[in-house]
Structures are given as structure tokens and as C-alpha cells.
């Protein structure tokens, strides 16, 4: 299990919201804290741009090879 700064940050924010929601009996905050904590536990979700696609390092590289497509006219 890889632990990095953003994952620890998610744990911290989620735990803070979860404990604060339990103390204040605010169910929306409890739900938000639970979601944040589970996102950190399972390491899922887009937090801090971690789910951004990998862009090619060289602009000359083609992102995908598209072949010529022939179309037939339908009347």
C-alpha cells in the first residue's frame, strides 16, 4: 500500500470532518468525512489531480494512430 502526502492529507481531512460531524451530530459532515476517509483508505478518486491522464512528453509523438477511414454514401 503506497502512502504519500496527498493520501495522508485525505486521511487528515476525512478524520477531521468525521470526528467534527460526530461531535456536532451533523450527518452531512459525517457523510463527507466518511467519503474522504474511504477515498484515502482505498486510494480512489480525483484528489489533487492524481487522476489526470498521462500526457506525452514529446509533442511530436502521436497520441493515437488513426488510419484512413472510407465511408460509403447511403441514399
Secondary structure, DSSP 8 states (H G I E B T S, - for coil): ----HHHHHHHHHHHHHHHHHHHHT-HHHHHHHHHHHHHHHHT-S-SSSTT-----SSTTS-SS-----------
